[in-house]
Amino acid sequence: MEHNKLLEMLKAAPGEYISGEEISRRLSISRTAVWKQINKLREEGYEFEAVSRKGYRLVGSPDKLEEAAIGAMLQTSGFARKLRLLDVTSSTQEAARLLAEEGAAEGTLVIAEEQTGGRGRQGRMWFSPPHKGVWMSLLLRPRRPLAFAPQLTLLTAVAVCRAIRKVSGADAGIKWPNDILIGGKKVCGILIESAGEDEMIKYCIAGIGIDVNLEPEDIPAELRSVATSLKIESGRHIDRAELIAAVMNELEQLYKLHEEEGFAPIRLLWEALSVTLGRRVTVWGGRGDISGVAKSLDESGALVLQDEHGSDVKIFSGDVQL
Ligand code: BTN
């Protein structure tokens, strides 16, 4: 509710009560209509105190993202310079894909306060409650072969991990290929979806989901042992606009670095932030389970495991169990 007159009236009188009668008179609406609007605003996350004979007072507003706040902290030339900020959508991946098909420019960013059908990797759902996370999809148009997509996945993980460390101070690391963990629990997931034509990328949608200000009780019970949030880990509220801008700043820098110098420098950065390398892992993938010690990334971005016979096995996709 962007230009709600009732909300504007209460905001203009901070800390004060305004009676239902006065609101109804000033807005020329019935007392029932006032009550209905208050309830609708409550559903959107506004909090009111209602006291009989005194009226209503605004005591809390939802933590809403604002385009200007994000823009003020951007240091990019193209990334996020075109922004779609949505209240609610099924999945920002879908919204970004539609924009891509309509010819939107590289760097267009779609952000939603809430997703009702958030998607994770391998057909899983992604829990995306309102106002507490960063749910966003960036449109990229790299003029490269389809084989570039896995590198883009790793590059995105490095960018997001660096931004999270910078903004929250938390000791975040990357689990291959692109989960961001803090203290062994997942705080962010990345989903790269690509459309190709003749072996070349037509566009990629880099979907990033970060659990920012979720409280322990906001996390579904079945995920509590494996998922966390930046607020839980850092003990403080994190400014989502600052985090979004930091991710975009890092991402554009690394994207340009890749254009100029290829994957080698990105690989070094990824390895430095990795929590996978050096550990015995099991990978659940297309070829069944493979166990071994994670040794390195190869030049294409595949994970190199040393199996129990001492041979190197390259893993191109799958889920890693640490
Ligand atoms: C994963 O770890 O499984 C990937 C999760 C990706 C979630 C993000 S949230 C923004 C974008 N929209 C979606 O529907 N998914 C991605």
py3Dmol code that shows the C-alpha trace and the ligand (Angstrom):
import py3Dmol

protein = """\
ATOM      1  CA  MET A   1       0.000   0.000   0.000  1.00  0.00           C
ATOM      2  CA  GLU A   2       2.169   2.815  -1.300  1.00  0.00           C
ATOM      3  CA  HIS A   3       0.076   5.968  -0.953  1.00  0.00           C
ATOM      4  CA  ASN A   4      -2.258   5.054   1.818  1.00  0.00           C
ATOM      5  CA  LYS A   5      -3.824   8.230   3.240  1.00  0.00           C
ATOM      6  CA  LEU A   6      -4.568   6.638   6.595  1.00  0.00           C
ATOM      7  CA  LEU A   7      -0.962   5.557   6.928  1.00  0.00           C
ATOM      8  CA  GLU A   8       0.291   9.000   5.943  1.00  0.00           C
ATOM      9  CA  MET A   9      -1.956  10.580   8.556  1.00  0.00           C
ATOM     10  CA  LEU A  10      -0.657   8.322  11.351  1.00  0.00           C
ATOM     11  CA  LYS A  11       2.938   8.735  10.224  1.00  0.00           C
ATOM     12  CA  ALA A  12       2.512  12.519  10.302  1.00  0.00           C
ATOM     13  CA  ALA A  13       1.620  12.296  14.010  1.00  0.00           C
ATOM     14  CA  PRO A  14       4.386  10.108  15.426  1.00  0.00           C
ATOM     15  CA  GLY A  15       3.581   8.677  18.843  1.00  0.00           C
ATOM     16  CA  GLU A  16       0.125  10.261  18.942  1.00  0.00           C
ATOM     17  CA  TYR A  17      -3.287   8.650  18.902  1.00  0.00           C
ATOM     18  CA  ILE A  18      -5.836   9.698  16.291  1.00  0.00           C
ATOM     19  CA  SER A  19      -9.388   8.695  16.980  1.00  0.00           C
ATOM     20  CA  GLY A  20     -11.332   6.502  14.590  1.00  0.00           C
ATOM     21  CA  GLU A  21     -13.904   9.273  14.392  1.00  0.00           C
ATOM     22  CA  GLU A  22     -11.368  11.858  13.294  1.00  0.00           C
ATOM     23  CA  ILE A  23      -9.829   9.515  10.728  1.00  0.00           C
ATOM     24  CA  SER A  24     -13.235   8.725   9.347  1.00  0.00           C
ATOM     25  CA  ARG A  25     -14.092  12.438   9.117  1.00  0.00           C
ATOM     26  CA  ARG A  26     -10.786  13.482   7.552  1.00  0.00           C
ATOM     27  CA  LEU A  27     -10.804  10.703   4.975  1.00  0.00           C
ATOM     28  CA  SER A  28     -14.592  10.801   4.401  1.00  0.00           C
ATOM     29  CA  ILE A  29     -14.918   7.082   4.977  1.00  0.00           C
ATOM     30  CA  SER A  30     -17.004   5.064   7.458  1.00  0.00           C
ATOM     31  CA  ARG A  31     -15.675   3.835  10.823  1.00  0.00           C
ATOM     32  CA  THR A  32     -15.944   0.282   9.454  1.00  0.00           C
ATOM     33  CA  ALA A  33     -13.806   1.245   6.471  1.00  0.00           C
ATOM     34  CA  VAL A  34     -11.165   2.679   8.862  1.00  0.00           C
ATOM     35  CA  TRP A  35     -11.127  -0.571  10.810  1.00  0.00           C
ATOM     36  CA  LYS A  36     -10.830  -2.618   7.598  1.00  0.00           C
ATOM     37  CA  GLN A  37      -7.898  -0.528   6.399  1.00  0.00           C
ATOM     38  CA  ILE A  38      -6.134  -0.890   9.740  1.00  0.00           C
ATOM     39  CA  ASN A  39      -6.516  -4.670   9.492  1.00  0.00           C
ATOM     40  CA  LYS A  40      -5.217  -4.710   5.935  1.00  0.00           C
ATOM     41  CA  LEU A  41      -2.164  -2.682   6.993  1.00  0.00           C
ATOM     42  CA  ARG A  42      -1.614  -5.066   9.905  1.00  0.00           C
ATOM     43  CA  GLU A  43      -1.488  -7.926   7.411  1.00  0.00           C
ATOM     44  CA  GLU A  44       1.222  -6.012   5.545  1.00  0.00           C
ATOM     45  CA  GLY A  45       3.355  -5.862   8.681  1.00  0.00           C
ATOM     46  CA  TYR A  46       2.367  -2.462  10.176  1.00  0.00           C
ATOM     47  CA  GLU A  47       1.727  -2.487  13.901  1.00  0.00           C
ATOM     48  CA  PHE A  48      -0.855  -0.278  15.611  1.00  0.00           C
ATOM     49  CA  GLU A  49      -1.928   0.309  19.147  1.00  0.00           C
ATOM     50  CA  ALA A  50      -5.673   0.750  19.422  1.00  0.00           C
ATOM     51  CA  VAL A  51      -6.957   2.234  22.675  1.00  0.00           C
ATOM     52  CA  SER A  52     -10.628   2.877  23.284  1.00  0.00           C
ATOM     53  CA  ARG A  53     -11.583   6.578  23.407  1.00  0.00           C
ATOM     54  CA  LYS A  54      -8.078   7.527  22.218  1.00  0.00           C
ATOM     55  CA  GLY A  55      -7.847   5.897  18.822  1.00  0.00           C
ATOM     56  CA  TYR A  56      -5.009   4.458  16.794  1.00  0.00           C
ATOM     57  CA  ARG A  57      -1.280   4.974  16.948  1.00  0.00           C
ATOM     58  CA  LEU A  58       1.367   3.605  14.594  1.00  0.00           C
ATOM     59  CA  VAL A  59       4.017   1.695  16.572  1.00  0.00           C
ATOM     60  CA  GLY A  60       5.869  -0.293  13.917  1.00  0.00           C
ATOM     61  CA  SER A  61       6.395  -0.373  10.166  1.00  0.00           C
ATOM     62  CA  PRO A  62       7.630  -3.319   8.125  1.00  0.00           C
ATOM     63  CA  ASP A  63      11.247  -3.188   7.073  1.00  0.00           C
ATOM     64  CA  LYS A  64      10.590  -2.268   3.447  1.00  0.00           C
ATOM     65  CA  LEU A  65      13.166  -2.036   0.702  1.00  0.00           C
ATOM     66  CA  GLU A  66      13.406   1.252  -1.135  1.00  0.00           C
ATOM     67  CA  GLU A  67      14.908   1.750  -4.553  1.00  0.00           C
ATOM     68  CA  ALA A  68      16.576   5.024  -3.579  1.00  0.00           C
ATOM     69  CA  ALA A  69      18.337   3.415  -0.596  1.00  0.00           C
ATOM     70  CA  ILE A  70      19.784   0.674  -2.803  1.00  0.00           C
ATOM     71  CA  GLY A  71      20.722   3.134  -5.553  1.00  0.00           C
ATOM     72  CA  ALA A  72      22.574   5.384  -3.116  1.00  0.00           C
ATOM     73  CA  MET A  73      25.007   2.582  -2.257  1.00  0.00           C
ATOM     74  CA  LEU A  74      25.592   1.183  -5.751  1.00  0.00           C
ATOM     75  CA  GLN A  75      29.035   1.620  -7.284  1.00  0.00           C
ATOM     76  CA  THR A  76      28.219  -0.273 -10.474  1.00  0.00           C
ATOM     77  CA  SER A  77      28.017   0.958 -14.030  1.00  0.00           C
ATOM     78  CA  GLY A  78      25.311  -1.462 -15.191  1.00  0.00           C
ATOM     79  CA  PHE A  79      24.322  -4.003 -12.539  1.00  0.00           C
ATOM     80  CA  ALA A  80      21.064  -3.116 -10.762  1.00  0.00           C
ATOM     81  CA  ARG A  81      20.858   0.230 -12.545  1.00  0.00           C
ATOM     82  CA  LYS A  82      17.523  -1.089 -13.867  1.00  0.00           C
ATOM     83  CA  LEU A  83      15.579  -2.304 -10.890  1.00  0.00           C
ATOM     84  CA  ARG A  84      12.177  -3.961 -10.442  1.00  0.00           C
ATOM     85  CA  LEU A  85      11.135  -3.980  -6.836  1.00  0.00           C
ATOM     86  CA  LEU A  86       8.084  -6.184  -6.289  1.00  0.00           C
ATOM     87  CA  ASP A  87       6.000  -6.628  -3.137  1.00  0.00           C
ATOM     88  CA  VAL A  88       5.175 -10.221  -3.875  1.00  0.00           C
ATOM     89  CA  THR A  89       5.731 -12.554  -6.798  1.00  0.00           C
ATOM     90  CA  SER A  90       5.794 -16.305  -7.291  1.00  0.00           C
ATOM     91  CA  SER A  91       9.519 -16.358  -8.146  1.00  0.00           C
ATOM     92  CA  THR A  92      11.884 -13.552  -9.158  1.00  0.00           C
ATOM     93  CA  GLN A  93      13.476 -16.095 -11.544  1.00  0.00           C
ATOM     94  CA  GLU A  94      10.242 -16.165 -13.499  1.00  0.00           C
ATOM     95  CA  ALA A  95       9.814 -12.377 -13.449  1.00  0.00           C
ATOM     96  CA  ALA A  96      13.410 -11.915 -14.671  1.00  0.00           C
ATOM     97  CA  ARG A  97      12.958 -14.552 -17.380  1.00  0.00           C
ATOM     98  CA  LEU A  98       9.931 -12.694 -18.762  1.00  0.00           C
ATOM     99  CA  LEU A  99      11.941  -9.440 -18.807  1.00  0.00           C
ATOM    100  CA  ALA A 100      14.821 -11.242 -20.558  1.00  0.00           C
ATOM    101  CA  GLU A 101      12.477 -12.556 -23.246  1.00  0.00           C
ATOM    102  CA  GLU A 102      11.181  -8.995 -23.733  1.00  0.00           C
ATOM    103  CA  GLY A 103      14.763  -7.862 -24.393  1.00  0.00           C
ATOM    104  CA  ALA A 104      15.663  -6.277 -21.038  1.00  0.00           C
ATOM    105  CA  ALA A 105      19.287  -5.153 -20.672  1.00  0.00           C
ATOM    106  CA  GLU A 106      22.096  -7.017 -18.923  1.00  0.00           C
ATOM    107  CA  GLY A 107      22.218  -6.004 -15.276  1.00  0.00           C
ATOM    108  CA  THR A 108      18.444  -5.718 -14.846  1.00  0.00           C
ATOM    109  CA  LEU A 109      17.646  -6.795 -11.301  1.00  0.00           C
ATOM    110  CA  VAL A 110      14.338  -8.107  -9.969  1.00  0.00           C
ATOM    111  CA  ILE A 111      13.850  -8.068  -6.192  1.00  0.00           C
ATOM    112  CA  ALA A 112      10.794  -9.248  -4.266  1.00  0.00           C
ATOM    113  CA  GLU A 113       9.852  -8.676  -0.635  1.00  0.00           C
ATOM    114  CA  GLU A 114       8.177 -12.087  -0.691  1.00  0.00           C
ATOM    115  CA  GLN A 115       8.061 -15.097  -3.011  1.00  0.00           C
ATOM    116  CA  THR A 116       5.128 -17.477  -2.928  1.00  0.00           C
ATOM    117  CA  GLY A 117       6.793 -20.092  -5.148  1.00  0.00           C
ATOM    118  CA  GLY A 118      10.520 -19.536  -4.533  1.00  0.00           C
ATOM    119  CA  ARG A 119      12.617 -22.175  -6.303  1.00  0.00           C
ATOM    120  CA  GLY A 120      15.775 -23.878  -5.109  1.00  0.00           C
ATOM    121  CA  ARG A 121      18.223 -26.138  -6.923  1.00  0.00           C
ATOM    122  CA  GLN A 122      17.185 -29.596  -8.047  1.00  0.00           C
ATOM    123  CA  GLY A 123      13.473 -28.856  -7.992  1.00  0.00           C
ATOM    124  CA  ARG A 124      13.379 -27.936  -4.306  1.00  0.00           C
ATOM    125  CA  MET A 125      11.290 -25.087  -2.946  1.00  0.00           C
ATOM    126  CA  TRP A 126      12.893 -21.994  -1.422  1.00  0.00           C
ATOM    127  CA  PHE A 127      11.248 -20.521   1.663  1.00  0.00           C
ATOM    128  CA  SER A 128      10.949 -16.737   1.069  1.00  0.00           C
ATOM    129  CA  PRO A 129       8.944 -14.917   3.779  1.00  0.00           C
ATOM    130  CA  PRO A 130       8.197 -11.144   3.484  1.00  0.00           C
ATOM    131  CA  HIS A 131      10.591  -8.337   4.499  1.00  0.00           C
ATOM    132  CA  LYS A 132      13.241 -10.560   6.102  1.00  0.00           C
ATOM    133  CA  GLY A 133      15.323 -11.825   3.229  1.00  0.00           C
ATOM    134  CA  VAL A 134      16.955 -10.861  -0.013  1.00  0.00           C
ATOM    135  CA  TRP A 135      15.210 -12.662  -2.851  1.00  0.00           C
ATOM    136  CA  MET A 136      16.562 -11.398  -6.145  1.00  0.00           C
ATOM    137  CA  SER A 137      17.398 -12.385  -9.733  1.00  0.00           C
ATOM    138  CA  LEU A 138      19.950 -10.668 -11.956  1.00  0.00           C
ATOM    139  CA  LEU A 139      19.781 -10.832 -15.736  1.00  0.00           C
ATOM    140  CA  LEU A 140      23.106 -11.451 -17.463  1.00  0.00           C
ATOM    141  CA  ARG A 141      23.895 -11.700 -21.145  1.00  0.00           C
ATOM    142  CA  PRO A 142      27.452 -13.075 -21.353  1.00  0.00           C
ATOM    143  CA  ARG A 143      28.584 -13.616 -24.932  1.00  0.00           C
ATOM    144  CA  ARG A 144      30.058 -17.005 -24.113  1.00  0.00           C
ATOM    145  CA  PRO A 145      29.517 -20.713 -24.721  1.00  0.00           C
ATOM    146  CA  LEU A 146      27.074 -22.590 -22.487  1.00  0.00           C
ATOM    147  CA  ALA A 147      30.022 -24.199 -20.686  1.00  0.00           C
ATOM    148  CA  PHE A 148      30.600 -20.807 -18.992  1.00  0.00           C
ATOM    149  CA  ALA A 149      27.521 -21.258 -16.784  1.00  0.00           C
ATOM    150  CA  PRO A 150      29.253 -23.346 -14.048  1.00  0.00           C
ATOM    151  CA  GLN A 151      31.967 -20.681 -13.742  1.00  0.00           C
ATOM    152  CA  LEU A 152      29.298 -18.034 -13.392  1.00  0.00           C
ATOM    153  CA  THR A 153      27.842 -20.069 -10.541  1.00  0.00           C
ATOM    154  CA  LEU A 154      31.179 -20.060  -8.689  1.00  0.00           C
ATOM    155  CA  LEU A 155      31.787 -16.390  -9.471  1.00  0.00           C
ATOM    156  CA  THR A 156      28.382 -15.474  -8.025  1.00  0.00           C
ATOM    157  CA  ALA A 157      29.114 -17.459  -4.864  1.00  0.00           C
ATOM    158  CA  VAL A 158      32.400 -15.582  -4.372  1.00  0.00           C
ATOM    159  CA  ALA A 159      30.664 -12.215  -4.845  1.00  0.00           C
ATOM    160  CA  VAL A 160      27.836 -13.009  -2.430  1.00  0.00           C
ATOM    161  CA  CYS A 161      30.194 -14.489   0.156  1.00  0.00           C
ATOM    162  CA  ARG A 162      32.430 -11.403   0.081  1.00  0.00           C
ATOM    163  CA  ALA A 163      29.418  -9.081   0.376  1.00  0.00           C
ATOM    164  CA  ILE A 164      27.996 -11.047   3.317  1.00  0.00           C
ATOM    165  CA  ARG A 165      31.344 -10.947   5.130  1.00  0.00           C
ATOM    166  CA  LYS A 166      31.689  -7.218   4.497  1.00  0.00           C
ATOM    167  CA  VAL A 167      28.195  -6.172   5.550  1.00  0.00           C
ATOM    168  CA  SER A 168      27.537  -8.573   8.453  1.00  0.00           C
ATOM    169  CA  GLY A 169      31.062  -9.361   9.637  1.00  0.00           C
ATOM    170  CA  ALA A 170      30.056 -13.044   9.787  1.00  0.00           C
ATOM    171  CA  ASP A 171      32.614 -15.713   8.948  1.00  0.00           C
ATOM    172  CA  ALA A 172      30.862 -16.982   5.811  1.00  0.00           C
ATOM    173  CA  GLY A 173      32.318 -19.661   3.534  1.00  0.00           C
ATOM    174  CA  ILE A 174      31.350 -21.432   0.319  1.00  0.00           C
ATOM    175  CA  LYS A 175      30.263 -25.036   0.036  1.00  0.00           C
ATOM    176  CA  TRP A 176      30.722 -26.323  -3.496  1.00  0.00           C
ATOM    177  CA  PRO A 177      29.382 -25.215  -5.812  1.00  0.00           C
ATOM    178  CA  ASN A 178      27.537 -22.220  -4.423  1.00  0.00           C
ATOM    179  CA  ASP A 179      25.929 -22.534  -1.011  1.00  0.00           C
ATOM    180  CA  ILE A 180      27.049 -19.955   1.526  1.00  0.00           C
ATOM    181  CA  LEU A 181      27.405 -21.326   5.042  1.00  0.00           C
ATOM    182  CA  ILE A 182      28.071 -19.803   8.439  1.00  0.00           C
ATOM    183  CA  GLY A 183      29.096 -22.217  11.187  1.00  0.00           C
ATOM    184  CA  GLY A 184      28.084 -25.148   8.983  1.00  0.00           C
ATOM    185  CA  LYS A 185      24.540 -23.850   8.383  1.00  0.00           C
ATOM    186  CA  LYS A 186      23.228 -22.502   5.098  1.00  0.00           C
ATOM    187  CA  VAL A 187      22.485 -18.784   4.931  1.00  0.00           C
ATOM    188  CA  CYS A 188      22.271 -18.324   1.169  1.00  0.00           C
ATOM    189  CA  GLY A 189      21.486 -20.339  -1.950  1.00  0.00           C
ATOM    190  CA  ILE A 190      22.229 -19.506  -5.563  1.00  0.00           C
ATOM    191  CA  LEU A 191      20.374 -20.772  -8.614  1.00  0.00           C
ATOM    192  CA  ILE A 192      21.730 -20.024 -12.082  1.00  0.00           C
ATOM    193  CA  GLU A 193      19.359 -20.722 -14.952  1.00  0.00           C
ATOM    194  CA  SER A 194      20.536 -20.303 -18.540  1.00  0.00           C
ATOM    195  CA  ALA A 195      18.870 -20.087 -21.928  1.00  0.00           C
ATOM    196  CA  GLY A 196      21.045 -21.051 -24.869  1.00  0.00           C
ATOM    197  CA  GLU A 197      21.111 -20.899 -28.624  1.00  0.00           C
ATOM    198  CA  ASP A 198      23.596 -22.832 -30.817  1.00  0.00           C
ATOM    199  CA  GLU A 199      25.818 -23.726 -27.842  1.00  0.00           C
ATOM    200  CA  MET A 200      26.015 -20.052 -26.849  1.00  0.00           C
ATOM    201  CA  ILE A 201      24.372 -18.422 -23.837  1.00  0.00           C
ATOM    202  CA  LYS A 202      21.396 -16.261 -24.766  1.00  0.00           C
ATOM    203  CA  TYR A 203      20.970 -15.109 -21.195  1.00  0.00           C
ATOM    204  CA  CYS A 204      21.499 -16.279 -17.624  1.00  0.00           C
ATOM    205  CA  ILE A 205      19.392 -15.520 -14.608  1.00  0.00           C
ATOM    206  CA  ALA A 206      21.430 -15.489 -11.425  1.00  0.00           C
ATOM    207  CA  GLY A 207      18.982 -16.113  -8.561  1.00  0.00           C
ATOM    208  CA  ILE A 208      20.237 -15.260  -5.082  1.00  0.00           C
ATOM    209  CA  GLY A 209      18.365 -16.008  -1.860  1.00  0.00           C
ATOM    210  CA  ILE A 210      19.830 -14.755   1.430  1.00  0.00           C
ATOM    211  CA  ASP A 211      18.248 -15.363   4.849  1.00  0.00           C
ATOM    212  CA  VAL A 212      18.917 -11.938   6.337  1.00  0.00           C
ATOM    213  CA  ASN A 213      16.771 -10.901   9.301  1.00  0.00           C
ATOM    214  CA  LEU A 214      14.907 -14.127  10.029  1.00  0.00           C
ATOM    215  CA  GLU A 215      14.557 -14.997  13.716  1.00  0.00           C
ATOM    216  CA  PRO A 216      15.020 -18.634  14.769  1.00  0.00           C
ATOM    217  CA  GLU A 217      11.233 -19.051  14.957  1.00  0.00           C
ATOM    218  CA  ASP A 218      10.826 -17.731  11.382  1.00  0.00           C
ATOM    219  CA  ILE A 219      12.773 -20.712  10.051  1.00  0.00           C
ATOM    220  CA  PRO A 220      10.560 -23.755   9.431  1.00  0.00           C
ATOM    221  CA  ALA A 221      11.207 -26.400  12.110  1.00  0.00           C
ATOM    222  CA  GLU A 222      12.432 -28.990   9.597  1.00  0.00           C
ATOM    223  CA  LEU A 223      15.143 -26.573   8.374  1.00  0.00           C
ATOM    224  CA  ARG A 224      16.386 -25.292  11.757  1.00  0.00           C
ATOM    225  CA  SER A 225      19.255 -27.751  12.028  1.00  0.00           C
ATOM    226  CA  VAL A 226      20.607 -26.849   8.574  1.00  0.00           C
ATOM    227  CA  ALA A 227      19.632 -23.209   7.971  1.00  0.00           C
ATOM    228  CA  THR A 228      20.429 -19.926   9.693  1.00  0.00           C
ATOM    229  CA  SER A 229      20.221 -16.179   9.053  1.00  0.00           C
ATOM    230  CA  LEU A 230      22.661 -13.276   9.137  1.00  0.00           C
ATOM    231  CA  LYS A 231      20.771 -11.763  12.080  1.00  0.00           C
ATOM    232  CA  ILE A 232      20.991 -14.988  14.066  1.00  0.00           C
ATOM    233  CA  GLU A 233      24.719 -15.310  13.362  1.00  0.00           C
ATOM    234  CA  SER A 234      25.749 -11.671  13.775  1.00  0.00           C
ATOM    235  CA  GLY A 235      23.321 -10.792  16.551  1.00  0.00           C
ATOM    236  CA  ARG A 236      22.126  -7.641  14.841  1.00  0.00           C
ATOM    237  CA  HIS A 237      19.625  -6.382  12.286  1.00  0.00           C
ATOM    238  CA  ILE A 238      21.197  -6.156   8.829  1.00  0.00           C
ATOM    239  CA  ASP A 239      20.346  -3.407   6.341  1.00  0.00           C
ATOM    240  CA  ARG A 240      19.065  -5.348   3.315  1.00  0.00           C
ATOM    241  CA  ALA A 241      19.535  -2.409   0.923  1.00  0.00           C
ATOM    242  CA  GLU A 242      23.206  -2.198   1.895  1.00  0.00           C
ATOM    243  CA  LEU A 243      23.598  -5.944   1.389  1.00  0.00           C
ATOM    244  CA  ILE A 244      21.938  -5.898  -2.035  1.00  0.00           C
ATOM    245  CA  ALA A 245      24.169  -3.032  -3.177  1.00  0.00           C
ATOM    246  CA  ALA A 246      27.273  -4.791  -1.809  1.00  0.00           C
ATOM    247  CA  VAL A 247      26.405  -7.995  -3.703  1.00  0.00           C
ATOM    248  CA  MET A 248      25.911  -6.047  -6.927  1.00  0.00           C
ATOM    249  CA  ASN A 249      29.168  -4.108  -6.460  1.00  0.00           C
ATOM    250  CA  GLU A 250      31.163  -7.299  -5.867  1.00  0.00           C
ATOM    251  CA  LEU A 251      29.411  -9.180  -8.636  1.00  0.00           C
ATOM    252  CA  GLU A 252      30.001  -6.570 -11.312  1.00  0.00           C
ATOM    253  CA  GLN A 253      33.675  -6.277 -10.346  1.00  0.00           C
ATOM    254  CA  LEU A 254      34.212 -10.038 -10.557  1.00  0.00           C
ATOM    255  CA  TYR A 255      32.225 -10.313 -13.780  1.00  0.00           C
ATOM    256  CA  LYS A 256      34.517  -7.706 -15.339  1.00  0.00           C
ATOM    257  CA  LEU A 257      37.584  -9.437 -13.911  1.00  0.00           C
ATOM    258  CA  HIS A 258      36.439 -12.670 -15.556  1.00  0.00           C
ATOM    259  CA  GLU A 259      35.961 -10.852 -18.879  1.00  0.00           C
ATOM    260  CA  GLU A 260      39.496  -9.480 -18.661  1.00  0.00           C
ATOM    261  CA  GLU A 261      41.471 -12.303 -17.072  1.00  0.00           C
ATOM    262  CA  GLY A 262      39.344 -15.433 -17.357  1.00  0.00           C
ATOM    263  CA  PHE A 263      38.496 -17.898 -14.582  1.00  0.00           C
ATOM    264  CA  ALA A 264      41.948 -18.217 -12.942  1.00  0.00           C
ATOM    265  CA  PRO A 265      41.648 -15.277 -10.465  1.00  0.00           C
ATOM    266  CA  ILE A 266      38.051 -16.209  -9.609  1.00  0.00           C
ATOM    267  CA  ARG A 267      39.178 -19.758  -8.909  1.00  0.00           C
ATOM    268  CA  LEU A 268      41.767 -18.513  -6.410  1.00  0.00           C
ATOM    269  CA  LEU A 269      39.200 -16.352  -4.639  1.00  0.00           C
ATOM    270  CA  TRP A 270      36.726 -19.248  -4.535  1.00  0.00           C
ATOM    271  CA  GLU A 271      39.350 -21.601  -3.114  1.00  0.00           C
ATOM    272  CA  ALA A 272      40.262 -19.088  -0.403  1.00  0.00           C
ATOM    273  CA  LEU A 273      36.624 -18.880   0.760  1.00  0.00           C
ATOM    274  CA  SER A 274      35.839 -22.571   0.375  1.00  0.00           C
ATOM    275  CA  VAL A 275      34.754 -24.718   3.314  1.00  0.00           C
ATOM    276  CA  THR A 276      34.749 -27.808   1.060  1.00  0.00           C
ATOM    277  CA  LEU A 277      38.404 -28.168   0.062  1.00  0.00           C
ATOM    278  CA  GLY A 278      40.559 -30.457   2.161  1.00  0.00           C
ATOM    279  CA  ARG A 279      37.547 -32.270   3.605  1.00  0.00           C
ATOM    280  CA  ARG A 280      36.170 -35.747   3.071  1.00  0.00           C
ATOM    281  CA  VAL A 281      32.852 -35.293   1.292  1.00  0.00           C
ATOM    282  CA  THR A 282      30.109 -37.309  -0.340  1.00  0.00           C
ATOM    283  CA  VAL A 283      28.529 -35.978  -3.500  1.00  0.00           C
ATOM    284  CA  TRP A 284      25.003 -36.992  -4.420  1.00  0.00           C
ATOM    285  CA  GLY A 285      24.843 -36.557  -8.156  1.00  0.00           C
ATOM    286  CA  GLY A 286      23.722 -38.007 -11.445  1.00  0.00           C
ATOM    287  CA  ARG A 287      26.322 -40.778 -11.215  1.00  0.00           C
ATOM    288  CA  GLY A 288      25.229 -41.926  -7.754  1.00  0.00           C
ATOM    289  CA  ASP A 289      27.136 -41.169  -4.559  1.00  0.00           C
ATOM    290  CA  ILE A 290      30.842 -40.506  -4.787  1.00  0.00           C
ATOM    291  CA  SER A 291      33.016 -40.071  -1.692  1.00  0.00           C
ATOM    292  CA  GLY A 292      36.505 -38.688  -1.462  1.00  0.00           C
ATOM    293  CA  VAL A 293      38.653 -35.834  -0.275  1.00  0.00           C
ATOM    294  CA  ALA A 294      37.904 -32.525  -2.031  1.00  0.00           C
ATOM    295  CA  LYS A 295      41.245 -31.416  -3.465  1.00  0.00           C
ATOM    296  CA  SER A 296      40.741 -28.460  -5.771  1.00  0.00           C
ATOM    297  CA  LEU A 297      38.715 -26.832  -8.487  1.00  0.00           C
ATOM    298  CA  ASP A 298      39.820 -27.542 -12.037  1.00  0.00           C
ATOM    299  CA  GLU A 299      40.173 -24.783 -14.635  1.00  0.00           C
ATOM    300  CA  SER A 300      36.535 -25.220 -15.747  1.00  0.00           C
ATOM    301  CA  GLY A 301      35.080 -25.050 -12.218  1.00  0.00           C
ATOM    302  CA  ALA A 302      34.564 -28.788 -11.619  1.00  0.00           C
ATOM    303  CA  LEU A 303      35.324 -30.130  -8.135  1.00  0.00           C
ATOM    304  CA  VAL A 304      38.253 -32.553  -8.049  1.00  0.00           C
ATOM    305  CA  LEU A 305      37.906 -35.370  -5.496  1.00  0.00           C
ATOM    306  CA  GLN A 306      40.505 -37.963  -4.636  1.00  0.00           C
ATOM    307  CA  ASP A 307      38.671 -41.278  -4.186  1.00  0.00           C
ATOM    308  CA  GLU A 308      39.699 -44.141  -1.894  1.00  0.00           C
ATOM    309  CA  HIS A 309      41.951 -45.610  -4.619  1.00  0.00           C
ATOM    310  CA  GLY A 310      43.867 -42.368  -4.867  1.00  0.00           C
ATOM    311  CA  SER A 311      42.464 -41.435  -8.295  1.00  0.00           C
ATOM    312  CA  ASP A 312      41.106 -38.033  -9.191  1.00  0.00           C
ATOM    313  CA  VAL A 313      37.382 -37.836  -9.982  1.00  0.00           C
ATOM    314  CA  LYS A 314      35.863 -34.676 -11.430  1.00  0.00           C
ATOM    315  CA  ILE A 315      32.409 -33.660 -10.298  1.00  0.00           C
ATOM    316  CA  PHE A 316      30.448 -31.279 -12.502  1.00  0.00           C
ATOM    317  CA  SER A 317      27.164 -31.134 -10.618  1.00  0.00           C
ATOM    318  CA  GLY A 318      25.544 -32.507  -7.513  1.00  0.00           C
ATOM    319  CA  ASP A 319      24.953 -31.857  -3.828  1.00  0.00           C
ATOM    320  CA  VAL A 320      27.878 -32.014  -1.450  1.00  0.00           C
ATOM    321  CA  GLN A 321      27.507 -33.534   2.011  1.00  0.00           C
ATOM    322  CA  LEU A 322      30.315 -32.302   4.255  1.00  0.00           C
TER     323      LEU A 322
END
"""
ligand_1 = """\
16
BTN
C 19.373 -23.319 -3.617
O 20.252 -23.268 -2.769
O 18.686 -24.346 -3.759
C 19.133 -22.122 -4.507
C 18.135 -21.166 -3.920
C 17.894 -19.945 -4.795
C 16.820 -19.035 -4.237
C 16.693 -17.760 -4.997
S 15.668 -16.575 -4.168
C 15.641 -15.563 -5.580
C 15.514 -16.475 -6.775
N 14.125 -16.788 -7.031
C 13.852 -18.094 -6.844
O 12.741 -18.614 -6.995
N 14.971 -18.736 -6.469
C 16.116 -17.849 -6.391
"""
view = py3Dmol.view(width=600, height=400)
view.addModel(protein, "pdb")
view.setStyle({"model": 0}, {"cartoon": {"style": "trace"}})
view.addModel(ligand_1, "xyz")
view.setStyle({"model": 1}, {"stick": {}})
view.zoomTo()
view.show()
